[in-house]
Amino acid sequence: MIQQRKWSRLRLAWLIPAIACSLPAMAQWSGKGEAGVALATGNTDTKSANARVAVGYKSDAWENSASLAGNYVRTDDLTTARRWELGAQTRLNFRAHSFWFGGARYEEDRFSGSTLPFW
């Protein structure tokens, strides 16, 4: 039993420096997120929620990012807003002021009044 604990500690002692050495590689990644909820009562009861998550990766010449967002509102047991948004973009830098850029975005809003895709 004591020998097993010793080996467990030795494995853990080896694992911590290995993880610490990989942290500089994670510095190329970035991310952020947000979330919110609002509840209102009175003549009408309204519940709303929103969330957004974004990640990015940057290497020497490439920059990539992606995001996902949503919004949902319910008033008096009826859904009054439901919106989803998904986006991605990439950029390749050639020189200080020369680059290629590409991006795509998808948005779905059932309560916007428009039925055509927006490109």
N, C-alpha and C positions, 0 to 999 in steps of 0.2 A: 504494500500500500504506500509506504513512504517512498519507495523507488518510483512508483507511478506518478506521484506528485512532483518528484524531482524532474522527471521527463516532461511533464506538463508545463512546469515553469521554464524549462529549457526551451521548449517549443515556443512558448509565449515570448520569451526573451529574444528569440530569433525573429519572430513575426513583427514585433514593434519596429525595429530598424528597417525591415523590408518595406513596411507600409510608409514609414517616414521618408524613405528614399524615393518612393513613387509620387509623393505629393508635388514636387516641382512639375511633373508631367500634367497634373491636374490643373495647374495654373493657366493653361491654355483654354480651359472651359470656364464659362460664366453662366449664371442663371439668376432668375428672379421670379417671384410669384406674389400674387396678392389675392385676397378673397374678402368678400363682404356680405353681410346679411342685414336687412332692414325689415322690421316688423312695425306696422302701424295699425291701430285700432281706433274706432270711432264710428261715424256713420257708415264707413266701409272698412273692411279688413283687408289690408294689403301686406303681402309677404314678397320680398324680393331677395335675390341672391345673385352674386356675380363672382367670377374667378378668372384669373389670367396667369399663364405660365409661359415663360420665355427662356430659351437656352441659346448659347452661342459658343462657337469654337473658332479660335484664331491661331493659325500657324504662320509660317514665314510669309507666304504669298496669298494664302487663302483666308477668307472670313466667311463663316456660315452661321446662320441663325434660323430659328424656328419658333413659332408662338402658337398658342391655343388659348382662346378666350370664350366665355359664355356668359349670358345674362338671362335670367328667368324671373318673371313677375307674375304673381297670382293675386287677383282682386276679387273678393266675394266668391270664392270657389270657381272662378273663371280665369283661365290663363290669358293674360293680356300682353305678354312679351316673352318671346323665346328666340334668342339670337346666339348663333355659334359662328366663330371665326377661326380660320386656320391659315397660317402663312409660313412661307419659307423664302429665304433669299441667300444668295451666294455672291461672292465677289473675289475676283482674281486680280491681284495687283502686279503689274508689270514693272513699273517704275514709280517714282514719287507721285506723279500726276497722271498716270496712265493705268486704266483698269477696265475689266469687263465686269458687268453686273447682270444678274438675272434674278427674277423673283416671281413667286406665284402666291395667289391668295384666293381662298374660298370663303364665302360668307353665306350664311343661311339665316334669313330673318322672315319668319312666317307672318309677321304683323307689319311689314314695311309698306305694303300696298303695291309693290312692284313684283311682277312675275318673271321679268326678263333677267338673265344672268348679267352681272356687271363686270365687264373685263376691262 
